[in-house]
Amino acid sequence: MWANFGELVIEDASLEIPAISGVNNSNLSNQKFTTWNGYRLVRTEAYNYPHLRYAEILLTYAEALYERDGSISDNDLDISVNLIRDRAGIAPLTNSLVADNNLDMLEEIRRERTVELYMEDNNHWNDIRRWNTAVDLLSTDIIGYVIEGTEYDTNADLFDPSIAIYGFDDDYPSGVGPVKALIIDPAENRPFNLKNYLWPLPINETVINTNLKQNPGW
């Protein structure tokens, strides 16, 4: 398995997670649900945590329309997904944009949902199970910093290069291939297979009612 990282191609591998420094090894810092006072005064301000908000209703509407009809009009995109994109100053999602860039409309609607509902009430965890994509998404490593070509790549005092991905593959065009990068979370830390889409039935219930059959894999 391979994962795209911009124009680079990174080979998935379950390797030890190195600690480059005390910062987030993804080089991304979360700002959602932080207080306007900042981290120092976080105890002086309460959070308004949403369980269901208007943006989720708009995203659910767009997804349901596409799942029902196999398509969605630009007008329906304008009264759903694009209200959210407009708030952020992002160009609208249109059928022509999807067609011109060889995209998949359902995937783009799902991407909007993933980004908008980040860190909200396990939405993405529930979504990838609902979409039947959890097995594929959770079977790959979460990749962080690309260190190739940086000071961490050549300075053994900062980073042990033996625990990073490295190498090139003949299957890829010249100049494109796996690069040295961090593994933030190996796939082996997130085991998930087909049986995990369903909970096991309690043994006591199957004893009480012998007509009940255990869910597959349990």
Beta strands, then each sheet from edge to edge (+ up, - down):
strand 1: 2-5
strand 2: 8-11
strand 3: 142-146
strand 4: 181-185
sheet 1: 1+ 2-
sheet 2: 3+ 4-
end
